[in-house]
């Protein structure tokens, strides 16, 4: 399989990715970020905001969150973050989420003409967003762990990073199955030993 880039790309420990491969590798994180922004926009719409404000607010949150999700994928691909850990997602979103939300809130305030998004000031709002980033990261991580591997499996034949990630997950699943079988054997041996000790 030829993984040489055409027109640049990024280097990873598992092979060189062309820009189209980078885009497809980034797709799960970007889609989850986009989904988060769309859900927030739907909540704003239910809150009675005007349609233009809802559209701007939805796009103003969806696009940066999608970019943040794509950045998370690229950090994984480059080996800068460990795969499958909640701490890696939390690290990324604690850094990215607060400035995204602060800029988003300022834009909404400017459009609305009053401090609807940051009624207690930007500093308090920014500190609160650091706290909110953690549950957002948990949701992002859960969706990523459940849906990204399906995408990696789909692109594994043309993407060396996705191929590596799938192989790692298969090895982990195999090790988990072996551990489970070993535990069952131990339980069965203990049960046999208990039965033997009760027999006259």
N, C-alpha and C positions, 0 to 999 in steps of 0.2 A: 504494500500500500504506500503510495507516494503522499507524504505529508509536507512536502516542501511548499513554502508560501509563495503566492503569486502577488507581487505588489506589496510586500511588507507583511506585518503581522506581529505576533508576540512570541517570545521564546518561553517555553515551560520545561520543567524537568522531564516531561514525558514526550516531548516533541514540539516542533515549531507549528504554530497555528497561523493560518492566513487570516485576513480580516473577515471573510465570510465564516470561517470556522470560529473565530472569536465571537462573532454575532450569534451564531447558533449555540455556542457554549454559554453565552450570557442570557439566553432566552428564558430559562426558568426563573432566575432571580428578577429579571426585568418584568416578567409577566406577573409575579407575585407583588412586586412594588406597585405596578399599574393597578392591580386589583385592589390593593389597599387604598389607593387614591380614589378609585371609582366608588368604593364603599363609603368613604368619607364624604364624597360629593353627594351620594344618595341620601346620607343622613342630613347634610345641609339642605337639600331640597325638601326633605320632610319637615325641616325646621322653619319653613316659610320664607326663605330668602328668595330674592328675585332670580329669574332664569339667567340673565347675564352674569350675575354674581356667582351663581351656582356653577355655571360653565367655566368661568375663569378660575374659581376656587378648585374645581375638580381637576382641570388641566394643570393648574399651578402646583398641585400636590402630586398628581399621578405621574407626571413626567420626571420630577426630581426623585421620587421614590423608585421609579423604574430604573433611573440612572444609578441609584444607590444599590439596587438589587443586582444590576449588571456588574457594578464594581465588586460586589461580594463574590460573584462568580469568577471574575478575572483573578481576584486574590486567591481563590481556591485553585484555579487552574495554574497559577504561577507557583503554588506551593507555599504561599505566604501565610495561609490559614489552614489549620487542620480540618479535614473533611468530617462532617457529621457531628460536630460539637456545638452545643448551644452557646458556649462561651465565645466562639468565633463570630457567630451572628450578633451576639450582644455587643461585642467589641466594636463591630462595624456600625451598628445602628445607634449606639450611645454617642458616637462621634458624628454621624451624618444626620440623624433624625432631628435634633434640636435646631441646627441652623436652617434646615429645610422648613421646619414648622414656623420658625420666627419670620423668615422671609415671606412665607405663605400668609401668615397673619397680618404682616405689615401691608401686603398687597390688598388683602381683603379690607383692611381698615381704610386704605386710601380710596378704594372703589366705593365703599359704603359711606364714607364721609364721617364716620364716628368710630370710636374704639370698641367695636363689637367683638373682636377676636382677642384683644389684650386689655381687658378692662382694668387690670391691676398693675399694668406696666410691663415693659419688655423683660426686665431682669427676672421678675417673679415667673413670668411666662416661660422664659428660657430654662429656669431651674425645674419647673414643672415638666417641661418637655424631656429633660434628661430622665426623669422618673418614668414618663410614659414610654420612652424608648425601649425600656426593658420588656414590658408586655408585648410591644410591637415586635421586638426581636424574637420573642418566644413564638408568636404566631407565624412570623416569617419562617423561622427555623422549622416549625412543625410542617408547614406547607411544603417547604423545600425538601425535607427528608422524605415526604410521602410522594411528591410528584416529580422532582428533578431526576431521580434514578430512572424513571420511565422514559424521560426524554433522552437521557444519556444512552440508554439501551437502544433507542431508535437511531441515534447518530453514531454509535460506537464504531461502525465500519469505516467511517470517513473522518473521524475525529480522534486523534491519539489520546487526548485528555479524557474524553468520555469513555474511551475503551479502557484506560487505566482505572478510572473510578468504578466502572462496572466490575472489572476483575477484582478490585479490592473488596467491593461489596459481596461478591460471590465467595471470596476467600473467608470473609467474616461470617457469612451465613453458613458456610461449610464447617468452620470452627465452632460456631454456636450449636450446630446440629451434633457435632462430635461430643461437645461438652454435655449436651442434653442426654445423649445416649449413654455417656459415661455415668451421669448422675442416676439414670434409670437403672443401670446395671448395679450401682452401689446400693440403691434402695432395694432392688430385688435380692441382692446378696444378704443385706441386713434382715430382710423379711425371712429368708431361708434360715439364717442363723437363729432368729427368734423362734421359728417353728421347731428347729432341731433341739433347742434348749428346753422346750416344753415337752418334747417326746420322752417317754420313760426309757 
